[in-house]
């Protein structure tokens, strides 16, 4: 009888933990903080913005807008990948189905007919 009581207590504890984790998942998440590498990269970019631009080997000025655009795109891609990872962990069957459909579509696009 003591074994079944401890099993029931353990089950109730697991159910309580599961409900707490579900509640945490439903909360909106704050944006992730920048890592030290990103912060140092931002500091380097800000310090390089104050320095006069140097000419590259071809004698042309490197376009700073291109570098900023690439960094923006990298940040957007990173955000998209994180969102896809979260969605795939929440609904693995749907993620598997989406990957299969994407594979079929890519196969049709690249097939030689």
Wavefront OBJ file of the C-alpha trace (Angstrom):
o trace
v 0.000 0.000 0.000
v 2.895 2.370 0.706
v 4.278 1.697 -2.770
v 1.045 2.850 -4.441
v 0.949 5.993 -2.268
v 4.480 6.923 -3.270
v 3.606 6.204 -6.900
v 0.577 8.489 -6.642
v 2.635 11.203 -4.984
v 5.277 10.887 -7.683
v 2.623 11.033 -10.405
v 1.079 14.158 -8.871
v 4.512 15.753 -8.651
v 5.209 14.982 -12.303
v 1.825 16.388 -13.327
v 2.532 19.562 -11.350
v 5.932 19.939 -13.029
v 4.408 19.364 -16.463
v 1.746 22.022 -15.906
v 4.405 24.490 -14.713
v 6.509 23.844 -17.811
v 3.482 24.273 -20.082
v 2.779 27.606 -18.401
v 6.404 28.665 -18.969
v 6.194 27.726 -22.645
v 3.075 29.826 -23.146
v 4.694 32.940 -21.691
v 6.075 35.348 -24.303
v 9.834 35.174 -24.364
v 12.113 38.147 -24.191
v 14.605 38.644 -26.969
v 17.869 36.827 -26.288
v 20.728 38.904 -24.981
v 23.713 39.482 -27.165
v 26.602 37.162 -26.557
v 30.055 38.478 -25.797
v 31.162 37.740 -29.370
v 28.293 39.767 -30.821
v 28.908 42.594 -28.355
v 32.571 42.738 -29.298
v 31.607 42.697 -32.975
v 29.222 45.600 -32.382
v 31.942 47.463 -30.508
v 34.359 46.853 -33.377
v 31.785 48.122 -35.868
v 31.167 51.263 -33.840
v 34.898 51.886 -33.449
v 35.495 51.317 -37.152
v 32.731 53.781 -37.962
v 34.668 56.530 -36.202
v 37.885 55.719 -38.047
v 38.383 57.102 -41.526
v 37.650 54.505 -44.191
v 40.684 53.013 -45.893
v 40.941 52.046 -49.515
v 41.130 48.404 -50.461
v 43.620 46.919 -52.925
v 41.613 48.023 -55.960
v 41.640 51.630 -54.745
v 37.887 51.726 -54.054
v 36.193 52.492 -50.769
v 34.459 49.429 -49.235
v 30.713 50.031 -48.977
v 29.738 50.112 -45.282
v 26.043 49.698 -46.213
v 26.760 46.242 -47.632
v 28.357 45.067 -44.402
v 25.427 46.398 -42.367
v 22.952 44.734 -44.727
v 24.769 41.411 -44.444
v 24.743 41.646 -40.648
v 21.024 42.460 -40.677
v 20.317 39.482 -42.925
v 22.407 37.204 -40.715
v 20.427 38.351 -37.686
v 17.119 37.745 -39.471
v 18.194 34.281 -40.601
v 19.270 33.429 -37.052
v 15.864 34.545 -35.737
v 14.028 32.493 -38.363
v 16.074 29.392 -37.581
v 15.336 29.736 -33.849
v 11.610 30.132 -34.550
v 11.614 27.058 -36.795
v 13.436 25.064 -34.102
v 10.855 26.081 -31.502
v 7.955 25.251 -33.827
v 9.447 21.872 -34.694
v 9.869 20.958 -31.024
v 6.270 21.927 -30.303
v 4.815 20.068 -33.293
v 7.279 17.422 -34.539
v 4.778 15.661 -36.821
v 3.942 18.897 -38.602
v 7.657 19.681 -38.973
v 8.276 16.250 -40.485
v 5.376 16.714 -42.902
v 6.643 20.165 -43.906
v 10.151 18.801 -44.530
v 8.722 16.015 -46.685
v 6.628 18.452 -48.737
v 9.618 20.766 -49.139
v 11.686 17.813 -50.373
v 9.027 16.852 -52.912
v 8.745 20.430 -54.180
v 12.531 20.793 -54.446
v 12.714 17.453 -56.257
v 10.129 18.606 -58.772
v 11.921 21.902 -59.326
v 15.288 20.279 -59.967
v 14.100 17.233 -61.890
v 15.192 16.867 -65.508
v 12.145 16.337 -67.671
l 1 2 3 4 5 6 7 8 9 10 11 12 13 14 15 16 17 18 19 20 21 22 23 24 25 26 27 28 29 30 31 32 33 34 35 36 37 38 39 40 41 42 43 44 45 46 47 48 49 50 51 52 53 54 55 56 57 58 59 60 61 62 63 64 65 66 67 68 69 70 71 72 73 74 75 76 77 78 79 80 81 82 83 84 85 86 87 88 89 90 91 92 93 94 95 96 97 98 99 100 101 102 103 104 105 106 107 108 109 110 111 112 113
